[in-house]
Amino acid sequence: MLKYLLVEMILPPGIFILLLAFLGVRLMRNRNRVNGFVALLLSGVLWALSATPVPDRLMADLEKGLTIPADPKDGAIVLLGGGVASGAPDASGIGAPSGEMMPRLVTAARLQKRTGLPLIVSGGTPFKDGAPEAPIIRRFLVDLGVPAGRIAVEEKSRDTRENAAFTRTLMERSSIRKAILVTSAFHMRRARYLFEYEGIEVLPYPSSFRSWPGKVYGWQEYLPTASGLNATAMALKEYMGYGWYRLTLRGSGAAIKGEKTI
């Protein structure tokens, strides 16, 4: 227990929380109460945002109401990219899925092998110097036993909005109306909204839930960690992205329907 506590408090963000707390105490002792209080407050807020229960609470609201469908029978499985290490050496080529992407990938592979449905991988790169995600993800799917002929690739999208727009085009070409949407549970609300904005019938098929009823926390999960802080950032990004699209998108998806070439 002591070793675990020391490690988490020496590594970021724990070390910065301790430094802020120490600064706050020193300022308070020197009668600089306002600045001392601010430092202590920042220390406490950073601790809370880095401890597992807080990001889990944020994720729980994003994942609320989601279930895993028992037996999808029609449509196409649509797998959204979630990050890759494009230059990483791998057993079957160059590039590997990120830690966030791997559960989505495995979920889609298991679903395809069970149903035999076609699978669309949607994922480009938001940066000009990056490699598109979809071909790397496709290689892993084939390695996991998904027939290469059942996988279509969309590799030009830069974000979730373009995932939806470009996937719609692929689906129209094959007269497919329904998307069995595979993405992380916390990302599903925004993804589903954008796909339905494009006029696509969506069956959510979430992966990698971060919250569930009755989840129990040990004492160590109340310590600040980098992974906890990262989870908080991902949750806040989802709230911001969903809110932005709800405010800015009106009518149909005609604004980006001109970009039809995959």
Secondary structure, 3 states (H helix, E strand, C coil): CHHHHHHHHHCCCHHHHHHHHHHHHHHHHCCCHHHHHHHHHHHHHHHHHHCCHHHHHHHHHHHCCCCCCCCCCCCEEEEECCCEEEEEEECCEEEEECCCHHHHHHHHHHHHHHHCCCEEEECCCCCCCCCCHHHHHHHHHHHCCCCHHHEEEECCCCCHHHHHHHHHHHHHHCCCCEEEEEEEHHHHHHHHHHHHHCCCEEEEEEECCCCCCCCCCCHHHHCCCHHHHHHHHHHHHHHHHHHHHHHHCCCCHHHHCCCCCC
